[in-house]
Amino acid sequence: CWEVRKHNSSEWCHFIRSNPDCQLDGGFLNYLDGVFCVFPPWLLPLAVTLYALWLLYLFIILGVTAEKFFCPNLSAISTNLKLSHNVAVFSLTSPLHGVTFLAFGNGAPDVFSAVVAFSDPRTAGLAIGAIFGAGVFVTTVVAGGIALVKPFTAASRPFLRDVIFYMAAVFLTFVVLYLGRIRLGEALGYLGLYVFYVLTVVLCTWIHRRQRGDGLAPPGPWEPEMPADAEEPEPSSTNSGDYGEEYRPLLPSRETSLRILTTALSPLDYRKWRRKPWYWRLFKAFKVPVELVLLLTVPVVDPDKDDLNWKRPLNCLHILTSPLLCILTLKSGTYGLYQIQGIFPVWGLVTLVASALALIIFISTSNEEPPKYHCVFAFLGFLASAMWINAAATELVNILRTLGIIFQLSNTVLGLTLLAWGNSIGDTFSDLTMARQGYPRMAFSACFGGIIFNILVGVGLGCLLQMTSSQPLVKLEPDSPLVWVLAGALGLSLVFSFVTVPAQCFQLGRAYGLCLIAYYLAFLCVALLTEFRVIHFS
């Protein structure tokens, strides 16, 4: 499909529509047909600009869905399943650094993007580029930025553990790329290595706590925990209509169902809006449509609230909208639009059943008290938000492939730049903010601990879901020499930190941060020169 730009502009549309390699799998919009058939050739710059803006908006959709809907429901599920808070939740005092449930929540955009990219051999390079590119970016730019913002003493044992596991994951991926395929055993090996990593973290934490409890291990600079009296982050809320403490009424008052519904569907907190600067308001204005649609389709259960975030009219509406969302986004609506016996569509049947169930729940419950089965809404919200993330990730991969065809760029370079930067921007801001607030050790540990989940589960699960009984393997043939530059750069950056951090007695300052950032800039130059064939590798 890359050959399209070599033809005369009058032949672009025919070439795109007649070439099987130009057909995009999944997704709701045909970006190739749009740019080469809908827009005339002289408006190509306009089409690219619109696609770039839509790409940025897709990243916003991914971030909002994961932060405000996917993660809170995962937390609620872990609470309802009576799981240990330390195993399930990532907080300032959590010794496991979110290696299970919220590691999945924080890494959901990366993992879903990888799963979608691996579903088509033509876009597998996007997944490899994004996973490796994000790894290089986070372990150099973000880690270096933390050291520049706040020099600190790293937690030695968690750092060495995470770097060793990450180097093992990178080496396993390098071997898979060298072989050009991944079989069932190797895909399970990725997931098995992650399970082993989680067990190692649990065991190390248990041993450490046992030693401290027996008075054998005084607190040292290697401790993964933060002080017990550290401030907990202010719980986020998806309902801006809730009262703050100073605005809470003295006497409880009964609200009508209509008032509850309109308040719950308001994504704006007007008191907060007035206090914020103009750029925050501008960004919030872009997010409001996304948040409104998500509020309409994704329920959120909040165990920290007295009413568990029970909003009877809105939750009853979710009984209808969430199943419809799932059935209409699964396989880009193929199953939802299927007609039973060629007469009645599946979405119609789902609408009838869900409407009846919503009516029963509305009649049998009250506005003031959540029902005993309210925890079921957490699972429904988890599924609905996962479908939103999967749909946005599908569009993201398709539009990146389209931009690659327009600009004659390999999927790998798009993955290591646009996709990696977009998926890592949230982690960058959160880690640097955490460092400025006085928690650089926790932020630095998150740089190495979080991306282990992305590479092991992203590659392992992404490839495992593409395997069938007739073809128990996935081909991973590098689409350019850039893949080897990327793998080598990630491995070298990990070795650099593995050697230099202990050599500095885990005292990390601005010199270390500057070296990491300079390393990333040098890597980026080499990668781009390799992509544009200025540097050749035999």
C-alpha positions in Angstrom: 0.0 0.0 0.0 3.0 2.3 0.4 3.2 2.5 -3.4 0.2 4.7 -3.6 2.1 8.0 -3.4 4.3 6.9 -6.3 1.2 6.9 -8.6 -0.4 9.9 -10.3 -2.8 11.6 -7.9 -5.7 10.8 -10.1 -5.1 7.1 -9.5 -4.8 7.3 -5.7 -8.5 6.5 -5.0 -8.6 3.5 -7.4 -5.4 2.1 -6.1 -6.5 2.3 -2.4 -9.9 0.7 -3.1 -8.5 -2.1 -5.4 -5.5 -3.0 -3.3 -6.2 -5.6 -0.6 -3.2 -4.5 1.4 -4.9 -1.1 1.9 -7.9 -2.5 3.7 -8.0 -1.5 7.4 -9.1 -4.2 9.8 -11.7 -3.0 12.3 -12.5 0.5 13.2 -15.5 2.7 12.3 -13.8 5.1 9.9 -11.8 4.3 6.7 -9.0 6.8 7.0 -7.2 5.7 3.8 -10.4 6.1 1.8 -11.0 9.5 3.4 -7.6 11.0 2.7 -7.2 9.6 -0.9 -10.8 9.6 -2.1 -12.8 12.1 -0.2 -10.2 14.9 -0.1 -8.9 16.2 -3.4 -5.0 15.9 -3.8 -4.5 19.7 -3.3 -6.3 19.4 0.1 -4.0 16.6 1.4 -2.3 19.0 4.0 -5.8 19.8 5.4 -6.6 16.1 5.7 -3.4 15.4 7.5 -4.0 18.3 9.9 -7.5 17.0 10.7 -6.1 13.5 11.2 -3.4 14.8 13.5 -6.0 16.7 15.6 -8.2 13.6 15.7 -5.2 11.6 16.8 -4.6 14.0 19.7 -8.3 13.7 20.7 -8.0 9.9 20.7 -5.2 10.1 23.2 -7.5 12.3 25.3 -10.3 9.7 25.1 -7.9 7.0 26.2 -6.5 9.0 29.1 -9.9 10.1 30.4 -11.4 6.6 30.1 -8.6 4.9 31.9 -8.2 7.5 34.7 -11.8 8.3 35.6 -13.7 5.1 34.7 -11.4 2.1 34.1 -9.2 2.5 37.2 -12.0 3.4 39.7 -14.0 0.3 38.7 -11.0 -1.9 39.0 -10.4 -0.5 42.5 -14.1 -1.2 43.4 -13.9 -4.7 42.0 -10.8 -5.4 44.1 -12.6 -4.1 47.2 -15.7 -6.2 46.5 -13.5 -9.3 46.0 -11.9 -8.7 49.4 -8.4 -8.4 47.9 -5.6 -7.0 49.9 -5.3 -3.3 49.5 -1.6 -3.6 49.0 -2.0 -6.1 46.1 -4.7 -4.3 44.4 -4.2 -0.6 44.7 -1.4 1.8 43.8 -1.1 4.5 46.5 1.7 6.4 48.1 2.0 3.8 50.8 1.6 0.7 48.6 4.7 -1.5 48.6 3.7 -3.3 45.5 3.6 -0.2 43.2 0.4 -1.3 41.6 1.8 -4.5 40.1 -1.6 -6.1 39.6 -5.0 -4.3 39.3 -4.0 -0.7 38.8 -0.9 -1.6 36.8 -3.6 -2.9 34.4 -5.5 0.3 34.8 -2.6 2.6 34.2 -1.2 0.4 31.4 -4.6 -0.2 29.7 -4.1 2.2 26.8 -0.7 0.6 26.1 -1.9 -3.0 26.4 -5.1 -2.4 24.3 -3.1 -0.6 21.6 -0.6 -3.6 21.5 -3.5 -6.1 21.3 -5.1 -4.2 18.4 -1.7 -3.8 16.6 -0.8 -7.4 16.9 -4.2 -8.4 15.4 -2.8 -7.5 12.0 0.7 -8.5 10.8 0.9 -5.2 8.9 0.6 -3.2 12.1 2.6 -5.5 14.5 5.6 -3.1 14.1 3.4 -0.4 15.8 3.1 -2.5 18.9 6.8 -3.3 19.0 7.8 0.3 18.4 5.4 1.6 21.0 6.4 -0.9 23.7 10.1 -0.5 23.2 9.8 3.3 22.5 7.8 3.9 25.6 10.4 1.9 27.5 13.3 4.0 26.3 11.3 7.2 26.9 10.2 6.4 30.4 13.6 5.0 31.6 15.5 7.9 30.2 13.5 11.1 29.8 11.1 10.5 32.7 13.6 9.0 35.1 16.2 11.7 34.2 13.5 14.4 34.7 12.8 13.1 38.2 16.5 13.2 39.1 16.7 16.8 37.7 13.6 18.0 39.6 14.5 16.4 42.9 17.9 14.6 43.5 17.3 11.7 45.8 18.4 8.3 47.1 16.9 5.4 45.1 15.3 2.4 46.7 18.1 -0.1 46.0 16.4 -3.5 46.2 13.2 -2.6 44.3 15.3 -0.9 41.7 17.6 -3.8 41.1 14.7 -6.2 41.1 12.7 -4.2 38.5 15.7 -3.6 36.2 16.6 -7.3 36.2 13.1 -8.4 35.4 12.8 -5.7 32.7 16.2 -6.7 31.1 14.9 -10.3 31.1 11.7 -9.2 29.3 13.7 -7.1 26.7 16.0 -10.1 26.1 13.0 -12.4 25.6 11.5 -9.9 23.1 14.9 -9.6 21.3 15.0 -13.4 20.9 11.4 -13.5 19.6 12.2 -10.8 17.1 15.3 -12.6 15.9 13.3 -15.8 15.4 10.6 -13.8 13.6 7.7 -15.6 15.3 6.2 -16.2 18.7 4.7 -19.6 19.6 2.2 -20.5 22.3 4.8 -21.5 24.8 6.7 -18.2 24.3 3.5 -16.2 24.7 2.7 -18.0 27.9 6.3 -17.5 29.0 5.7 -13.7 28.8 2.6 -14.0 31.1 4.4 -16.5 33.3 7.3 -14.2 33.8 4.9 -11.4 34.9 3.3 -13.7 37.4 6.7 -14.6 38.7 7.5 -10.9 39.0 4.3 -10.3 41.0 5.1 -13.2 43.3 8.7 -11.9 43.8 7.3 -8.5 44.8 4.9 -10.1 47.2 7.6 -12.3 48.7 10.1 -9.5 49.1 7.5 -7.2 50.7 6.5 -10.0 53.1 10.1 -10.7 54.1 10.8 -7.0 54.5 7.8 -6.5 56.7 8.6 -9.5 58.8 12.1 -8.3 59.4 10.9 -4.8 60.3 8.3 -6.4 62.6 10.9 -8.4 64.4 13.2 -5.4 64.6 15.9 -6.9 62.4 15.8 -4.4 59.6 15.8 -0.7 60.6 14.5 1.7 57.9 17.0 2.3 55.2 17.4 4.1 51.9 16.4 0.9 50.1 12.8 0.8 51.5 10.1 0.8 48.9 7.5 2.3 51.2 6.8 5.9 51.9 6.2 7.1 55.4 3.0 5.9 57.0 1.8 9.4 57.5 2.2 10.4 53.9 -0.7 12.3 52.5 -3.0 10.2 50.4 -3.8 11.6 47.0 -7.2 13.3 46.9 -9.7 10.7 45.5 -10.8 11.6 42.1 -14.5 11.9 41.4 -16.4 11.4 38.1 -19.3 13.3 39.5 -18.7 17.0 39.8 -22.0 17.6 41.3 -21.0 16.1 44.7 -20.6 18.7 47.5 -17.3 19.5 49.0 -17.1 19.5 52.8 -17.6 23.3 53.0 -20.6 23.1 50.7 -22.2 20.1 52.2 -25.7 20.9 53.5 -26.3 20.6 57.3 -29.5 18.7 56.9 -30.1 15.9 54.4 -32.6 16.7 51.7 -34.3 14.5 49.3 -33.6 15.2 45.6 -35.8 14.2 42.8 -34.7 11.6 40.3 -34.5 14.3 37.5 -32.3 16.5 39.7 -30.0 13.5 40.5 -29.7 12.6 36.8 -28.9 16.1 35.6 -26.4 16.6 38.5 -24.7 13.3 37.9 -24.4 14.0 34.1 -22.6 17.3 34.7 -18.9 16.9 34.0 -18.1 20.4 35.1 -17.5 21.6 38.7 -18.3 25.3 38.4 -16.5 26.3 41.6 -13.4 24.6 40.3 -13.9 26.1 36.9 -13.7 29.6 38.3 -10.5 29.0 40.2 -8.5 27.4 37.3 -6.3 29.3 34.8 -7.4 29.7 31.2 -5.3 26.8 29.7 -6.9 24.4 32.2 -10.3 25.6 31.1 -9.4 25.2 27.4 -8.2 21.6 27.9 -11.3 20.9 30.1 -13.5 22.2 27.3 -12.0 19.6 24.9 -12.6 16.8 27.5 -16.2 17.7 28.4 -17.8 16.0 25.3 -15.8 12.8 26.1 -16.7 12.8 29.8 -20.4 13.4 29.0 -20.6 10.4 26.7 -18.6 8.3 29.2 -20.9 9.4 32.1 -23.9 8.3 30.0 -22.5 4.8 29.1 -20.1 3.8 31.9 -21.2 3.3 35.6 -18.6 4.0 38.3 -18.7 2.4 41.8 -16.8 4.4 44.4 -16.3 2.4 47.7 -14.9 5.5 49.4 -18.3 7.2 49.2 -21.2 6.6 51.7 -23.6 5.9 48.9 -20.9 4.1 46.7 -21.7 6.6 44.0 -25.2 5.2 43.6 -27.3 7.4 41.3 -30.5 5.5 40.7 -31.8 7.2 37.5 -28.3 7.3 35.9 -27.4 3.7 37.0 -30.7 2.4 35.6 -29.9 4.3 32.3 -26.5 2.5 32.4 -28.4 -0.9 32.3 -29.5 0.1 28.8 -26.5 2.1 27.5 -23.6 -0.1 28.7 -24.8 -3.3 27.0 -25.6 -1.3 23.8 -22.1 0.2 23.9 -20.5 -3.2 24.3 -22.5 -4.9 21.5 -22.1 -1.9 19.1 -18.3 -1.6 19.6 -17.4 -5.3 19.6 -15.9 -6.0 16.2 -16.8 -2.5 15.1 -20.5 -3.2 15.4 -20.6 -6.4 13.4 -22.3 -8.4 16.1 -24.6 -5.6 17.1 -26.0 -5.1 13.6 -26.4 -8.8 12.9 -30.0 -9.7 12.3 -31.5 -12.8 14.0 -33.1 -15.0 11.3 -32.6 -12.0 9.0 -35.4 -10.1 10.7 -34.6 -8.7 14.1 -31.2 -7.0 14.9 -29.2 -8.0 17.9 -29.1 -4.4 19.2 -32.9 -4.4 19.2 -33.0 -7.5 21.4 -30.5 -6.1 23.8 -32.5 -2.9 24.0 -35.7 -4.7 24.9 -34.1 -6.9 27.5 -32.0 -4.1 29.1 -35.0 -1.7 29.2 -37.1 -4.3 31.0 -34.3 -4.9 33.5 -33.7 -1.2 34.0 -37.4 -0.6 34.7 -37.5 -3.4 37.3 -34.4 -2.0 39.1 -35.8 1.5 39.1 -39.1 0.4 40.6 -37.4 -1.9 43.2 -34.8 0.6 44.5 -34.6 4.0 46.1 -32.5 7.1 45.5 -31.1 7.2 49.0 -29.7 3.7 49.4 -27.8 1.5 46.9 -29.0 -2.0 46.4 -27.1 -5.0 47.7 -26.1 -6.0 44.2 -24.7 -2.5 43.4 -21.2 -4.1 43.1 -22.4 -5.6 39.8 -22.3 -2.1 38.3 -18.5 -2.1 38.9 -18.1 -5.1 36.6 -20.4 -3.5 34.1 -18.4 -0.3 34.2 -15.2 -2.2 33.9 -16.4 -4.0 30.7 -17.9 -0.8 29.2 -14.7 1.2 29.8 -12.6 -1.6 28.4 -14.7 -1.5 25.2 -14.3 2.2 25.0 -10.5 1.9 25.3 -10.4 -0.9 22.8 -12.5 1.1 20.3 -10.2 4.2 20.7 -7.1 2.0 20.4 -8.4 0.5 17.2 -8.9 4.0 15.7 -5.5 5.0 17.0 -3.7 2.2 15.3 -5.6 2.7 12.0 -4.9 6.4 11.9 -1.2 5.9 12.6 -1.0 3.3 9.8 -2.6 5.8 7.5 -0.1 8.6 8.5 2.7 6.1 7.9 1.4 5.4 4.3 1.0 9.1 3.6 4.5 10.0 4.8 6.2 6.8 3.8 7.2 6.0 7.4 7.5 2.5 8.9 5.2 1.4 11.7 8.1 1.1 14.0 9.1 4.7 13.9 5.4 5.8 14.4 5.2 3.4 17.3 8.4 4.7 19.0 7.4 8.3 18.5 3.7 9.3 18.3 2.2 6.2 20.0 4.9 5.9 22.6 4.8 9.6 23.5 1.0 9.7 23.5 0.7 6.7 25.8 3.5 7.9 28.1 2.5 11.6 28.5 0.2 10.8 31.5 2.9 8.8 33.3 5.4 11.6 32.6 3.2 14.3 34.2 2.2 12.2 37.2 5.7 11.0 38.0 7.2 14.5 37.7 4.4 15.9 39.8 5.0 13.2 42.4 8.7 14.1 42.4 8.0 17.8 42.9 5.7 17.0 45.9 8.6 15.2 47.6 8.2 11.6 46.5 11.0 11.1 43.9 11.8 7.6 45.1 8.3 6.4 44.5 8.2 8.1 41.1 11.5 6.6 40.1 10.4 3.1 41.1 7.2 3.6 39.0 9.4 4.3 35.9 10.8 0.8 36.0 8.0 -1.2 37.6 5.1 0.1 35.5 6.5 -0.7 32.1 7.3 -4.3 33.0 3.5 -4.9 32.9 3.3 -3.2 29.5 5.9 -5.3 27.7 5.1 -8.7 29.3 1.3 -8.5 29.2 1.2 -6.3 26.1 3.3 -8.8 24.0 2.2 -11.9 25.7 -1.6 -11.3 25.8 -1.5 -9.5 22.4 0.0 -12.5 20.7 -1.9 -15.1 22.7 -5.3 -13.6 21.6 -4.3 -13.9 17.9 -3.4 -17.6 18.1 -5.8 -20.3 16.9 -5.8 -24.0 17.0 -4.9 -24.1 13.3 -2.1 -21.6 13.6 -0.5 -21.5 17.1 2.0 -18.8 16.3 2.2 -15.1 15.4 4.8 -13.8 12.9 6.8 -10.9 14.2 9.0 -10.0 11.2 10.7 -6.6 11.7 9.5 -4.1 9.1 12.8 -2.1 9.2 16.3 -2.2 10.7 15.0 0.4 13.2 13.6 -2.5 15.3 17.1 -3.6 16.2 18.2 0.0 16.9 15.2 0.3 19.2 15.9 -3.0 21.0 19.6 -2.3 21.4 18.9 1.3 22.7 16.5 0.0 25.4 18.8 -2.8 26.5 21.8 -0.3 26.6 19.8 2.2 28.7 18.8 -0.5 31.2 22.4 -1.7 31.5 23.6 1.9 31.9 21.2 2.4 34.8 22.0 -1.0 36.3 25.7 -0.2 36.4 25.7 3.5 37.2 23.0 3.7 39.9 24.7 1.2 42.3 28.1 2.8 41.4 26.7 6.1 42.8 25.5 4.3 45.9 22.0 5.0 44.7 22.5 8.7 45.1 20.9 10.1 42.0 21.5 13.8 41.1 21.3 16.1 38.2 24.3 14.7 36.4 22.6 11.3 36.1 19.4 13.0 34.8 21.3 15.0 32.2 23.1 11.9 31.0 19.7 10.0 30.5 18.1 12.8 28.6 21.2 13.3 26.4 21.1 9.5 25.8 17.5 9.7 24.6 18.1 12.6 22.3 21.1 10.7 20.7 18.9 7.6 20.4 16.2 9.6 18.7 18.7 11.1 16.2 20.1 7.7 15.3 16.5 6.2 15.0 15.4 9.0 12.6 18.6 8.8 10.6 18.1 5.0 10.3 14.5 5.5 9.2 15.4 7.9 6.5 18.2 5.7 5.4 21.0 8.1 6.2 22.5 5.4 8.4 22.6 1.9 6.8 22.7 -1.4 8.6 23.7 -4.5 6.7 
